Amino acid sequence: KAAEETGNKIDVPLKWLAFHLDIEKIGGIVQKSECYKTGEMFGMERSDVEKALMYFDKVGLLLYHPDDLPDLVFTKMGPLIGRLSKLITASFIIPGRCVTAGYDRLREKGLFNKSFLPTIFEDLY
């Protein structure tokens, strides 16, 4: 009722819910191509898949940021946190062995930019 009063009511298609359950079964990190295939099984167009992913990101059921990582969807946060933890651990425990500018910036300033993200997930592409 509160959502209706604030104008935030959205009718979620049943196929979106089934789609979400199915992509969760694929794994914690899902390629967008797999999301499209799963959506097709439920009669969803690519635009429907995009809308569903954005909706489920907005309500916190998954993580999808097409501007930063356009080909990946995180259905569980554990794998994402694990990769980031390994990255941070490697950059601090093995100083001098990180050869890319991205690792140096992370090690020296604790920062990395968007262009460095594919490095973290390169084995998924």
Backbone bond lengths (Angstrom), bond angles and torsions (degrees), N, CA, C in turn:
res aa  C-N    CA-C-N  psi(-1)  N-CA   C-N-CA  omega(-1)  CA-C   N-CA-C  phi
1 K - - - 1.447 - - 1.525 111.03 -
2 A 1.327 118.43 -40.13 1.456 121.16 -179.93 1.522 111.27 -61.41
3 A 1.341 116.39 -37.43 1.465 120.00 178.59 1.520 110.71 -64.22
4 E 1.347 117.24 -37.78 1.456 120.96 178.97 1.519 110.80 -66.52
5 E 1.338 117.29 -40.09 1.457 121.54 -178.11 1.522 112.08 -66.99
6 T 1.304 118.29 -31.57 1.463 121.04 -179.74 1.522 112.35 -92.23
7 G 1.307 117.29 0.97 1.461 120.40 179.47 1.511 113.49 79.38
8 N 1.314 118.31 15.50 1.464 122.37 -177.92 1.516 113.30 -99.14
9 K 1.313 117.20 16.72 1.459 119.91 -178.38 1.524 109.71 -71.12
10 I 1.308 115.19 134.47 1.453 120.68 174.89 1.519 107.76 -137.29
11 D 1.297 114.81 132.81 1.455 119.85 174.98 1.517 107.65 -89.18
12 V 1.326 115.86 114.30 1.458 120.68 -178.69 1.521 108.56 -90.40
13 P 1.332 116.69 121.06 1.463 118.78 178.56 1.527 111.06 -60.74
14 L 1.309 116.06 142.03 1.459 121.40 179.63 1.522 111.15 -57.02
15 K 1.336 117.54 -36.30 1.466 119.72 -179.74 1.531 111.33 -65.95
16 W 1.340 118.15 -27.30 1.460 119.92 174.97 1.524 110.15 -64.37
17 L 1.322 116.82 -42.40 1.462 120.50 -179.51 1.525 110.99 -65.14
18 A 1.327 116.43 -42.17 1.461 120.20 177.09 1.524 110.41 -64.60
19 F 1.328 116.67 -40.50 1.467 122.42 176.54 1.526 110.36 -58.11
20 H 1.325 116.55 -47.49 1.468 120.89 -179.62 1.524 111.36 -60.20
21 L 1.313 117.02 -45.25 1.466 120.47 179.23 1.530 111.17 -61.19
22 D 1.320 116.56 -39.56 1.467 119.78 -179.19 1.526 112.62 -69.75
23 I 1.333 118.07 -40.56 1.477 117.45 -179.89 1.521 110.94 -70.88
24 E 1.331 117.45 -27.30 1.467 119.35 174.18 1.523 111.17 -63.31
25 K 1.322 116.93 -33.63 1.466 121.36 -179.66 1.526 112.35 -70.94
26 I 1.330 117.15 -24.25 1.470 120.84 -178.89 1.520 110.35 -65.62
27 G 1.319 117.06 -41.76 1.457 120.44 179.92 1.507 111.18 157.31
28 G 1.318 116.12 179.82 1.459 121.48 -178.20 1.516 113.76 -74.65
29 I 1.340 116.00 -29.78 1.462 121.04 177.09 1.525 106.51 -123.85
30 V 1.333 115.91 118.68 1.458 121.50 -173.44 1.522 109.52 -120.48
31 Q 1.320 116.63 132.05 1.464 120.20 175.40 1.520 108.89 -72.85
32 K 1.328 115.73 145.92 1.452 119.71 -177.63 1.525 111.79 -61.97
33 S 1.322 117.58 -30.84 1.468 119.74 177.67 1.530 110.33 -59.93
34 E 1.348 117.45 -36.42 1.462 120.94 176.20 1.527 110.93 -67.56
35 C 1.327 116.39 -35.03 1.463 119.75 177.34 1.526 110.14 -64.93
36 Y 1.334 116.47 -40.86 1.466 119.75 178.47 1.529 110.84 -62.99
37 K 1.338 116.31 -43.04 1.472 119.97 178.83 1.522 110.81 -61.90
38 T 1.316 115.86 -43.58 1.460 120.15 179.38 1.523 110.19 -64.51
39 G 1.317 116.95 -42.54 1.456 120.62 178.46 1.518 112.32 -60.54
40 E 1.331 116.45 -38.82 1.468 120.46 178.20 1.521 111.31 -59.32
41 M 1.330 116.48 -37.02 1.471 120.05 179.38 1.530 111.69 -61.65
42 F 1.331 116.24 -24.90 1.464 120.99 179.99 1.527 112.33 -103.81
43 G 1.345 116.48 13.79 1.455 120.60 178.04 1.518 114.04 73.76
44 M 1.341 116.75 24.76 1.456 121.24 -178.76 1.527 110.47 -94.99
45 E 1.320 115.88 137.39 1.459 121.93 171.83 1.530 107.82 -78.01
46 R 1.334 116.30 165.40 1.473 119.57 178.39 1.526 110.95 -57.95
47 S 1.328 116.52 -38.71 1.471 119.65 179.65 1.533 110.76 -63.96
48 D 1.346 117.17 -35.27 1.468 120.84 176.02 1.528 110.80 -65.37
49 V 1.330 115.87 -40.93 1.462 120.46 178.56 1.523 109.67 -61.62
50 E 1.335 117.05 -45.00 1.471 121.09 179.04 1.534 110.61 -59.82
51 K 1.330 116.17 -46.10 1.465 119.95 179.38 1.524 111.21 -61.93
52 A 1.321 116.47 -42.52 1.466 120.38 179.67 1.531 110.57 -64.05
53 L 1.327 117.06 -44.40 1.466 120.12 179.07 1.531 110.77 -61.53
54 M 1.319 116.82 -43.45 1.469 120.05 179.16 1.533 110.88 -64.15
55 Y 1.319 116.49 -40.81 1.463 120.59 178.54 1.529 110.94 -62.97
56 F 1.334 116.70 -49.15 1.463 119.49 -177.56 1.530 111.43 -67.39
57 D 1.329 117.50 -29.55 1.465 120.01 172.56 1.527 109.75 -65.83
58 K 1.318 116.24 -45.19 1.466 121.00 -177.48 1.526 112.29 -61.11
59 V 1.331 116.73 -37.86 1.470 119.27 -179.33 1.529 112.26 -89.30
60 G 1.327 117.97 1.23 1.458 121.90 172.83 1.513 116.22 85.72
61 L 1.326 118.34 16.22 1.461 120.02 179.70 1.514 113.22 -87.27
62 L 1.319 116.86 -16.42 1.461 121.74 174.73 1.518 107.91 -157.06
63 L 1.317 116.46 174.72 1.457 121.77 179.31 1.515 108.35 -119.87
64 Y 1.333 115.64 119.70 1.460 121.44 -179.49 1.515 108.47 -143.23
65 H 1.326 115.75 116.31 1.462 121.76 179.30 1.522 108.66 -131.20
66 P 1.335 116.45 88.58 1.467 120.50 -174.66 1.527 114.45 -63.10
67 D 1.321 118.20 -21.93 1.465 119.73 177.92 1.523 112.00 -75.25
68 D 1.322 116.91 -29.34 1.461 121.01 -177.00 1.524 113.11 -99.17
69 L 1.318 116.89 -47.68 1.469 122.67 179.01 1.527 107.51 -131.51
70 P 1.324 117.22 79.66 1.463 120.85 -170.51 1.524 115.54 -65.18
71 D 1.317 119.01 -20.75 1.460 120.69 -175.24 1.519 114.43 -105.74
72 L 1.342 117.45 5.10 1.466 119.89 -175.98 1.522 112.02 -125.28
73 V 1.321 114.57 142.54 1.459 122.79 175.48 1.524 106.43 -127.44
74 F 1.316 116.75 131.17 1.461 121.94 -179.80 1.522 108.38 -103.78
75 T 1.323 116.43 110.56 1.463 120.70 -179.78 1.523 111.55 -91.29
76 K 1.301 116.24 -18.05 1.468 122.32 176.09 1.525 106.78 -137.12
77 M 1.312 116.92 139.21 1.460 120.41 -174.98 1.530 112.80 -80.18
78 G 1.317 118.07 -19.13 1.462 121.40 -178.51 1.522 113.37 -54.21
79 P 1.340 119.26 -51.87 1.467 119.90 179.78 1.536 113.30 -61.51
80 L 1.322 117.27 -36.38 1.466 120.61 178.11 1.524 110.32 -66.49
81 I 1.306 116.33 -46.98 1.465 120.49 179.77 1.525 110.38 -63.68
82 G 1.328 117.05 -38.51 1.462 120.88 178.04 1.513 112.29 -61.50
83 R 1.339 117.07 -44.06 1.468 120.22 179.41 1.525 111.36 -65.89
84 L 1.315 116.58 -43.13 1.461 119.36 179.17 1.529 111.16 -65.45
85 S 1.324 116.78 -37.32 1.469 119.96 177.62 1.522 111.36 -63.65
86 K 1.338 117.17 -43.48 1.466 120.34 178.40 1.523 111.00 -63.26
87 L 1.314 116.39 -39.90 1.461 121.03 179.02 1.525 110.63 -61.50
88 I 1.316 115.88 -48.39 1.462 120.14 -178.40 1.521 110.46 -66.27
89 T 1.324 117.56 -43.58 1.458 121.35 179.19 1.525 110.88 -60.52
90 A 1.323 117.11 -46.31 1.467 120.58 -179.50 1.512 111.61 -63.06
91 S 1.312 117.01 -38.64 1.465 118.81 -176.14 1.523 112.29 -73.12
92 F 1.328 118.37 -22.86 1.458 119.92 179.87 1.524 113.48 -100.32
93 I 1.317 117.86 -31.99 1.461 120.34 -177.12 1.518 112.10 -80.14
94 I 1.303 117.69 -30.59 1.460 120.54 -175.80 1.538 109.70 -115.55
95 P 1.315 118.49 62.71 1.463 119.30 -179.33 1.527 111.12 -62.35
96 G 1.315 115.29 141.83 1.459 120.50 179.48 1.511 113.69 87.92
97 R 1.330 118.65 -17.92 1.465 121.13 -179.32 1.520 112.06 -95.42
98 C 1.317 116.56 -9.15 1.465 120.69 176.74 1.523 107.31 -86.05
99 V 1.301 117.03 116.02 1.460 120.12 -169.39 1.521 115.31 -96.46
100 T 1.308 119.51 -15.72 1.453 119.43 -178.17 1.519 111.14 -89.01
101 A 1.316 115.27 155.10 1.463 120.70 178.15 1.522 110.64 -60.50
102 G 1.326 116.49 -34.74 1.454 120.30 179.08 1.515 112.24 -60.51
103 Y 1.333 117.16 -43.05 1.460 120.17 178.04 1.526 110.83 -67.67
104 D 1.328 117.01 -40.01 1.464 119.70 178.85 1.524 111.07 -61.02
105 R 1.311 116.80 -43.73 1.469 120.67 179.74 1.529 110.28 -64.92
106 L 1.320 116.20 -39.91 1.462 119.79 178.10 1.522 109.87 -64.11
107 R 1.327 116.77 -46.16 1.460 121.03 -177.81 1.526 111.27 -65.57
108 E 1.327 117.19 -42.83 1.467 120.84 -174.43 1.523 112.99 -79.56
109 K 1.334 117.61 -38.96 1.460 120.02 -173.27 1.525 114.39 -120.06
110 G 1.344 116.83 -6.36 1.451 119.38 -177.99 1.521 112.97 72.76
111 L 1.326 117.07 22.51 1.461 122.28 -177.22 1.515 111.17 -128.05
112 F 1.309 115.88 151.67 1.460 120.88 166.86 1.517 107.40 -148.44
113 N 1.323 116.14 153.57 1.457 119.19 -178.17 1.522 110.93 -99.59
114 K 1.316 114.68 174.94 1.457 121.96 -175.68 1.526 112.35 -56.85
115 S 1.321 118.49 -34.36 1.464 120.89 -178.06 1.530 112.10 -66.10
116 F 1.313 117.31 -16.62 1.461 121.98 -179.76 1.534 112.18 -84.44
117 L 1.324 117.98 -19.12 1.464 121.30 -176.96 1.525 113.88 -56.56
118 P 1.341 120.30 -43.62 1.471 118.05 179.10 1.534 113.93 -58.79
119 T 1.333 117.09 -26.97 1.453 120.67 177.68 1.529 110.71 -62.27
120 I 1.310 116.50 -38.11 1.461 121.83 -178.18 1.531 110.83 -67.60
121 F 1.340 116.11 -31.71 1.451 121.15 -173.46 1.529 112.12 -116.96
122 E 1.337 118.35 21.86 1.454 121.56 -173.20 1.535 113.46 -59.87
123 D 1.310 118.72 -29.21 1.470 120.35 -179.67 1.535 112.46 -72.21
124 L 1.328 118.30 -9.59 1.454 121.36 -179.82 1.526 112.78 -93.52
125 Y 1.308 116.61 -9.46 1.474 119.62 -176.92 1.510 110.95 -95.05
